């Protein structure tokens, strides 16, 4: 039921998906900052396009441990 509702909202409201993706990336970046040098594993394959987008837009680094993707905080600038 929840998936249907999310699907209807994303279709009905232009830009909703982009806001959701940006929010997801901000939350992961916040977790990485709170964990210092730890990593965050990507368990949901459907979020992989969001992880790629977040890495391309400087939210975090996307790395691989074999076939398992994980996020790492961006190194401090300067």
KOLGU-4560 file (N, C-alpha, C; in nm, 3 decimals, padded with zeros to 5 digits):
<recs>
<n_xx: 00.082 n_yy: -00.120 n_zz: 00.000 ca_xx: 00.000 ca_yy: 00.000 ca_zz: 00.000 c_xx: 00.086 c_yy: 00.126 c_zz: 00.000 mol: A seq: 1 type: UNK>
<n_xx: 00.192 n_yy: 00.125 n_zz: 00.086 ca_xx: 00.280 ca_yy: 00.241 ca_zz: 00.094 c_xx: 00.350 c_yy: 00.266 c_zz: -00.040 mol: A seq: 2 type: UNK>
<n_xx: 00.395 n_yy: 00.160 n_zz: -00.106 ca_xx: 00.462 ca_yy: 00.174 ca_zz: -00.235 c_xx: 00.369 c_yy: 00.236 c_zz: -00.339 mol: A seq: 3 type: UNK>
<n_xx: 00.242 n_yy: 00.197 n_zz: -00.335 ca_xx: 00.145 ca_yy: 00.253 ca_zz: -00.428 c_xx: 00.126 c_yy: 00.402 c_zz: -00.402 mol: A seq: 4 type: UNK>
<n_xx: 00.116 n_yy: 00.439 n_zz: -00.277 ca_xx: 00.099 ca_yy: 00.580 ca_zz: -00.241 c_xx: 00.220 c_yy: 00.663 c_zz: -00.284 mol: A seq: 5 type: UNK>
<n_xx: 00.340 n_yy: 00.613 n_zz: -00.258 ca_xx: 00.461 ca_yy: 00.683 ca_zz: -00.300 c_xx: 00.466 c_yy: 00.695 c_zz: -00.451 mol: A seq: 6 type: UNK>
<n_xx: 00.428 n_yy: 00.591 n_zz: -00.521 ca_xx: 00.426 ca_yy: 00.594 ca_zz: -00.667 c_xx: 00.328 c_yy: 00.699 c_zz: -00.718 mol: A seq: 7 type: UNK>
<n_xx: 00.211 n_yy: 00.706 n_zz: -00.658 ca_xx: 00.112 ca_yy: 00.806 ca_zz: -00.700 c_xx: 00.160 c_yy: 00.949 c_zz: -00.675 mol: A seq: 8 type: UNK>
<n_xx: 00.221 n_yy: 00.971 n_zz: -00.561 ca_xx: 00.271 ca_yy: 01.105 ca_zz: -00.528 c_xx: 00.383 c_yy: 01.145 c_zz: -00.623 mol: A seq: 9 type: UNK>
<n_xx: 00.477 n_yy: 01.051 n_zz: -00.648 ca_xx: 00.590 ca_yy: 01.084 ca_zz: -00.736 c_xx: 00.543 c_yy: 01.114 c_zz: -00.877 mol: A seq: 10 type: UNK>
<n_xx: 00.440 n_yy: 01.049 n_zz: -00.920 ca_xx: 00.387 ca_yy: 01.073 ca_zz: -01.054 c_xx: 00.308 c_yy: 01.204 c_zz: -01.057 mol: A seq: 11 type: UNK>
<n_xx: 00.233 n_yy: 01.233 n_zz: -00.954 ca_xx: 00.145 ca_yy: 01.350 ca_zz: -00.952 c_xx: 00.217 c_yy: 01.481 c_zz: -00.926 mol: A seq: 12 type: UNK>
<n_xx: 00.323 n_yy: 01.480 n_zz: -00.849 ca_xx: 00.391 ca_yy: 01.604 ca_zz: -00.811 c_xx: 00.526 c_yy: 01.611 c_zz: -00.882 mol: A seq: 13 type: UNK>
<n_xx: 00.537 n_yy: 01.702 n_zz: -00.980 ca_xx: 00.665 ca_yy: 01.716 ca_zz: -01.051 c_xx: 00.777 c_yy: 01.754 c_zz: -00.954 mol: A seq: 14 type: UNK>
<n_xx: 00.891 n_yy: 01.694 n_zz: -00.969 ca_xx: 01.005 ca_yy: 01.725 ca_zz: -00.885 c_xx: 01.010 c_yy: 01.652 c_zz: -00.752 mol: A seq: 15 type: UNK>
<n_xx: 00.905 n_yy: 01.578 n_zz: -00.717 ca_xx: 00.901 ca_yy: 01.508 ca_zz: -00.589 c_xx: 01.014 c_yy: 01.407 c_zz: -00.578 mol: A seq: 16 type: UNK>
<n_xx: 01.039 n_yy: 01.334 n_zz: -00.687 ca_xx: 01.144 ca_yy: 01.232 ca_zz: -00.685 c_xx: 01.281 c_yy: 01.295 c_zz: -00.664 mol: A seq: 17 type: UNK>
<n_xx: 01.305 n_yy: 01.410 n_zz: -00.729 ca_xx: 01.433 ca_yy: 01.479 ca_zz: -00.712 c_xx: 01.451 c_yy: 01.524 c_zz: -00.567 mol: A seq: 18 type: UNK>
<n_xx: 01.345 n_yy: 01.572 n_zz: -00.505 ca_xx: 01.353 ca_yy: 01.613 ca_zz: -00.364 c_xx: 01.379 c_yy: 01.493 c_zz: -00.274 mol: A seq: 19 type: UNK>
<n_xx: 01.316 n_yy: 01.382 n_zz: -00.305 ca_xx: 01.337 ca_yy: 01.260 ca_zz: -00.228 c_xx: 01.480 c_yy: 01.211 c_zz: -00.239 mol: A seq: 20 type: UNK>
<n_xx: 01.535 n_yy: 01.217 n_zz: -00.359 ca_xx: 01.673 ca_yy: 01.173 ca_zz: -00.382 c_xx: 01.771 c_yy: 01.264 c_zz: -00.305 mol: A seq: 21 type: UNK>
<n_xx: 01.751 n_yy: 01.395 n_zz: -00.314 ca_xx: 01.838 ca_yy: 01.490 ca_zz: -00.244 c_xx: 01.828 c_yy: 01.469 c_zz: -00.092 mol: A seq: 22 type: UNK>
<n_xx: 01.709 n_yy: 01.448 n_zz: -00.041 ca_xx: 01.690 ca_yy: 01.424 ca_zz: 00.102 c_xx: 01.760 c_yy: 01.296 c_zz: 00.145 mol: A seq: 23 type: UNK>
<n_xx: 01.749 n_yy: 01.190 n_zz: 00.065 ca_xx: 01.814 ca_yy: 01.063 ca_zz: 00.095 c_xx: 01.965 c_yy: 01.082 c_zz: 00.102 mol: A seq: 24 type: UNK>
<n_xx: 02.021 n_yy: 01.156 n_zz: 00.007 ca_xx: 02.165 ca_yy: 01.180 ca_zz: 00.003 c_xx: 02.211 c_yy: 01.263 c_zz: 00.123 mol: A seq: 25 type: UNK>
<n_xx: 02.132 n_yy: 01.364 n_zz: 00.161 ca_xx: 02.167 ca_yy: 01.446 ca_zz: 00.277 c_xx: 02.168 c_yy: 01.363 c_zz: 00.405 mol: A seq: 26 type: UNK>
<n_xx: 02.071 n_yy: 01.274 n_zz: 00.419 ca_xx: 02.065 ca_yy: 01.188 ca_zz: 00.538 c_xx: 02.186 c_yy: 01.096 c_zz: 00.546 mol: A seq: 27 type: UNK>
<n_xx: 02.225 n_yy: 01.038 n_zz: 00.433 ca_xx: 02.341 ca_yy: 00.950 ca_zz: 00.432 c_xx: 02.468 c_yy: 01.029 c_zz: 00.462 mol: A seq: 28 type: UNK>
<n_xx: 02.481 n_yy: 01.148 n_zz: 00.407 ca_xx: 02.598 ca_yy: 01.232 ca_zz: 00.434 c_xx: 02.604 c_yy: 01.265 c_zz: 00.583 mol: A seq: 29 type: UNK>
<n_xx: 02.490 n_yy: 01.296 n_zz: 00.643 ca_xx: 02.485 ca_yy: 01.325 ca_zz: 00.786 c_xx: 02.528 c_yy: 01.206 c_zz: 00.870 mol: A seq: 30 type: UNK>
<n_xx: 02.484 n_yy: 01.087 n_zz: 00.831 ca_xx: 02.526 ca_yy: 00.965 ca_zz: 00.903 c_xx: 02.676 c_yy: 00.945 c_zz: 00.892 mol: A seq: 31 type: UNK>
<n_xx: 02.731 n_yy: 00.971 n_zz: 00.773 ca_xx: 02.874 ca_yy: 00.953 ca_zz: 00.754 c_xx: 02.954 c_yy: 01.053 c_zz: 00.837 mol: A seq: 32 type: UNK>
<n_xx: 02.907 n_yy: 01.174 n_zz: 00.847 ca_xx: 02.977 ca_yy: 01.275 ca_zz: 00.928 c_xx: 02.971 c_yy: 01.236 c_zz: 01.075 mol: A seq: 33 type: UNK>
<n_xx: 02.860 n_yy: 01.183 n_zz: 01.118 ca_xx: 02.846 ca_yy: 01.141 ca_zz: 01.257 c_xx: 02.931 c_yy: 01.020 c_zz: 01.290 mol: A seq: 34 type: UNK>
<n_xx: 02.960 n_yy: 00.939 n_zz: 01.191 ca_xx: 03.038 ca_yy: 00.817 ca_zz: 01.213 c_xx: 03.188 c_yy: 00.837 c_zz: 01.192 mol: A seq: 35 type: UNK>
<n_xx: 03.229 n_yy: 00.956 n_zz: 01.158 ca_xx: 03.369 ca_yy: 00.989 ca_zz: 01.129 c_xx: 03.415 c_yy: 00.916 c_zz: 01.003 mol: A seq: 36 type: UNK>
<n_xx: 03.502 n_yy: 00.818 n_zz: 01.015 ca_xx: 03.558 ca_yy: 00.755 ca_zz: 00.895 c_xx: 03.490 c_yy: 00.623 c_zz: 00.860 mol: A seq: 37 type: UNK>
<n_xx: 03.376 n_yy: 00.597 n_zz: 00.918 ca_xx: 03.305 ca_yy: 00.472 ca_zz: 00.891 c_xx: 03.240 c_yy: 00.476 c_zz: 00.752 mol: A seq: 38 type: UNK>
<n_xx: 03.176 n_yy: 00.367 n_zz: 00.717 ca_xx: 03.107 ca_yy: 00.357 ca_zz: 00.589 c_xx: 02.960 c_yy: 00.327 c_zz: 00.613 mol: A seq: 39 type: UNK>
<n_xx: 02.880 n_yy: 00.350 n_zz: 00.512 ca_xx: 02.738 ca_yy: 00.315 ca_zz: 00.513 c_xx: 02.714 c_yy: 00.223 c_zz: 00.395 mol: A seq: 40 type: UNK>
<n_xx: 02.669 n_yy: 00.102 n_zz: 00.422 ca_xx: 02.643 ca_yy: 00.004 ca_zz: 00.317 c_xx: 02.511 c_yy: 00.036 c_zz: 00.248 mol: A seq: 41 type: UNK>
<n_xx: 02.503 n_yy: 00.009 n_zz: 00.120 ca_xx: 02.380 ca_yy: 00.026 ca_zz: 00.043 c_xx: 02.315 c_yy: -00.112 c_zz: 00.034 mol: A seq: 42 type: UNK>
<n_xx: 02.204 n_yy: -00.129 n_zz: 00.104 ca_xx: 02.135 ca_yy: -00.258 ca_zz: 00.106 c_xx: 02.021 c_yy: -00.263 c_zz: 00.005 mol: A seq: 43 type: UNK>
<n_xx: 01.971 n_yy: -00.147 n_zz: -00.033 ca_xx: 01.855 ca_yy: -00.139 ca_zz: -00.122 c_xx: 01.903 c_yy: -00.112 c_zz: -00.264 mol: A seq: 44 type: UNK>
<n_xx: 01.895 n_yy: -00.213 n_zz: -00.349 ca_xx: 01.939 ca_yy: -00.198 ca_zz: -00.487 c_xx: 01.867 c_yy: -00.089 c_zz: -00.563 mol: A seq: 45 type: UNK>
<n_xx: 01.743 n_yy: -00.060 n_zz: -00.524 ca_xx: 01.668 ca_yy: 00.046 ca_zz: -00.592 c_xx: 01.725 c_yy: 00.184 c_zz: -00.564 mol: A seq: 46 type: UNK>
<n_xx: 01.806 n_yy: 00.198 n_zz: -00.459 ca_xx: 01.867 ca_yy: 00.327 ca_zz: -00.425 c_xx: 02.001 c_yy: 00.348 c_zz: -00.494 mol: A seq: 47 type: UNK>
<n_xx: 02.049 n_yy: 00.250 n_zz: -00.568 ca_xx: 02.178 ca_yy: 00.263 ca_zz: -00.634 c_xx: 02.184 c_yy: 00.384 c_zz: -00.728 mol: A seq: 48 type: UNK>
<n_xx: 02.081 n_yy: 00.411 n_zz: -00.808 ca_xx: 02.089 ca_yy: 00.532 ca_zz: -00.892 c_xx: 02.102 c_yy: 00.659 c_zz: -00.807 mol: A seq: 49 type: UNK>
<n_xx: 02.040 n_yy: 00.659 n_zz: -00.689 ca_xx: 02.051 ca_yy: 00.775 ca_zz: -00.599 c_xx: 02.192 c_yy: 00.785 c_zz: -00.543 mol: A seq: 50 type: UNK>
<n_xx: 02.252 n_yy: 00.670 n_zz: -00.511 ca_xx: 02.389 ca_yy: 00.668 ca_zz: -00.459 c_xx: 02.486 c_yy: 00.720 c_zz: -00.565 mol: A seq: 51 type: UNK>
<n_xx: 02.468 n_yy: 00.678 n_zz: -00.690 ca_xx: 02.552 ca_yy: 00.728 ca_zz: -00.799 c_xx: 02.536 c_yy: 00.879 c_zz: -00.813 mol: A seq: 52 type: UNK>
<n_xx: 02.412 n_yy: 00.926 n_zz: -00.809 ca_xx: 02.385 ca_yy: 01.069 ca_zz: -00.822 c_xx: 02.449 c_yy: 01.146 c_zz: -00.706 mol: A seq: 53 type: UNK>
<n_xx: 02.435 n_yy: 01.096 n_zz: -00.585 ca_xx: 02.492 ca_yy: 01.162 ca_zz: -00.467 c_xx: 02.644 c_yy: 01.170 c_zz: -00.476 mol: A seq: 54 type: UNK>
<n_xx: 02.706 n_yy: 01.063 n_zz: -00.524 ca_xx: 02.852 ca_yy: 01.064 ca_zz: -00.539 c_xx: 02.894 c_yy: 01.164 c_zz: -00.647 mol: A seq: 55 type: UNK>
<n_xx: 02.821 n_yy: 01.168 n_zz: -00.756 ca_xx: 02.853 ca_yy: 01.262 ca_zz: -00.864 c_xx: 02.834 c_yy: 01.407 c_zz: -00.823 mol: A seq: 56 type: UNK>
<n_xx: 02.747 n_yy: 01.431 n_zz: -00.725 ca_xx: 02.717 ca_yy: 01.567 ca_zz: -00.682 c_xx: 02.781 c_yy: 01.604 c_zz: -00.548 mol: A seq: 57 type: UNK>
<n_xx: 02.880 n_yy: 01.527 n_zz: -00.506 ca_xx: 02.962 ca_yy: 01.563 ca_zz: -00.391 c_xx: 02.903 c_yy: 01.540 c_zz: -00.253 mol: A seq: 58 type: UNK>
<n_xx: 02.801 n_yy: 01.457 n_zz: -00.242 ca_xx: 02.745 ca_yy: 01.428 ca_zz: -00.109 c_xx: 02.834 c_yy: 01.330 c_zz: -00.032 mol: A seq: 59 type: UNK>
<n_xx: 02.895 n_yy: 01.235 n_zz: -00.104 ca_xx: 02.977 ca_yy: 01.131 ca_zz: -00.043 c_xx: 03.051 c_yy: 01.061 c_zz: -00.156 mol: A seq: 60 type: UNK>
<n_xx: 03.140 n_yy: 00.969 n_zz: -00.118 ca_xx: 03.210 ca_yy: 00.886 ca_zz: -00.216 c_xx: 03.142 c_yy: 00.750 c_zz: -00.221 mol: A seq: 61 type: UNK>
<n_xx: 03.130 n_yy: 00.694 n_zz: -00.340 ca_xx: 03.075 ca_yy: 00.560 ca_zz: -00.358 c_xx: 03.191 c_yy: 00.467 c_zz: -00.386 mol: A seq: 62 type: UNK>
<n_xx: 03.204 n_yy: 00.364 n_zz: -00.304 ca_xx: 03.312 ca_yy: 00.267 ca_zz: -00.320 c_xx: 03.253 c_yy: 00.127 c_zz: -00.323 mol: A seq: 63 type: UNK>
<n_xx: 03.337 n_yy: 00.032 n_zz: -00.359 ca_xx: 03.291 ca_yy: -00.106 ca_zz: -00.372 c_xx: 03.384 c_yy: -00.198 c_zz: -00.294 mol: A seq: 64 type: UNK>
<n_xx: 03.326 n_yy: -00.295 n_zz: -00.227 ca_xx: 03.398 ca_yy: -00.404 ca_zz: -00.163 c_xx: 03.356 c_yy: -00.528 c_zz: -00.240 mol: A seq: 65 type: UNK>
<n_xx: 03.428 n_yy: -00.558 n_zz: -00.345 ca_xx: 03.384 ca_yy: -00.663 ca_zz: -00.436 c_xx: 03.260 c_yy: -00.615 c_zz: -00.510 mol: A seq: 66 type: UNK>
<n_xx: 03.148 n_yy: -00.684 n_zz: -00.491 ca_xx: 03.023 ca_yy: -00.641 ca_zz: -00.554 c_xx: 02.932 c_yy: -00.566 c_zz: -00.459 mol: A seq: 67 type: UNK>
<n_xx: 02.978 n_yy: -00.539 n_zz: -00.337 ca_xx: 02.897 ca_yy: -00.471 ca_zz: -00.236 c_xx: 02.928 c_yy: -00.321 c_zz: -00.233 mol: A seq: 68 type: UNK>
<n_xx: 02.829 n_yy: -00.237 n_zz: -00.263 ca_xx: 02.854 ca_yy: -00.093 ca_zz: -00.262 c_xx: 02.843 c_yy: -00.034 c_zz: -00.122 mol: A seq: 69 type: UNK>
<n_xx: 02.923 n_yy: 00.069 n_zz: -00.097 ca_xx: 02.914 ca_yy: 00.141 ca_zz: 00.029 c_xx: 02.953 c_yy: 00.287 c_zz: 00.008 mol: A seq: 70 type: UNK>
<n_xx: 02.908 n_yy: 00.370 n_zz: 00.099 ca_xx: 02.937 ca_yy: 00.513 ca_zz: 00.093 c_xx: 03.043 c_yy: 00.547 c_zz: 00.197 mol: A seq: 71 type: UNK>
<n_xx: 03.125 n_yy: 00.645 n_zz: 00.163 ca_xx: 03.227 ca_yy: 00.695 ca_zz: 00.255 c_xx: 03.220 c_yy: 00.848 c_zz: 00.251 mol: A seq: 72 type: UNK>
<n_xx: 03.246 n_yy: 00.910 n_zz: 00.364 ca_xx: 03.243 ca_yy: 01.056 ca_zz: 00.371 c_xx: 03.348 c_yy: 01.114 c_zz: 00.276 mol: A seq: 73 type: UNK>
<n_xx: 03.316 n_yy: 01.230 n_zz: 00.220 ca_xx: 03.411 ca_yy: 01.300 ca_zz: 00.133 c_xx: 03.527 c_yy: 01.349 c_zz: 00.219 mol: A seq: 74 type: UNK>
<n_xx: 03.650 n_yy: 01.346 n_zz: 00.165 ca_xx: 03.762 ca_yy: 01.399 ca_zz: 00.243 c_xx: 03.745 c_yy: 01.549 c_zz: 00.265 mol: A seq: 75 type: UNK>
<n_xx: 03.795 n_yy: 01.598 n_zz: 00.375 ca_xx: 03.784 ca_yy: 01.742 ca_zz: 00.405 c_xx: 03.864 c_yy: 01.822 c_zz: 00.303 mol: A seq: 76 type: UNK>
<n_xx: 03.802 n_yy: 01.929 n_zz: 00.256 ca_xx: 03.867 ca_yy: 02.016 ca_zz: 00.158 c_xx: 03.971 c_yy: 02.103 c_zz: 00.228 mol: A seq: 77 type: UNK>
<n_xx: 04.080 n_yy: 02.130 n_zz: 00.156 ca_xx: 04.178 ca_yy: 02.224 ca_zz: 00.209 c_xx: 04.292 c_yy: 02.155 c_zz: 00.265 mol: A seq: 78 type: UNK>
</recs>
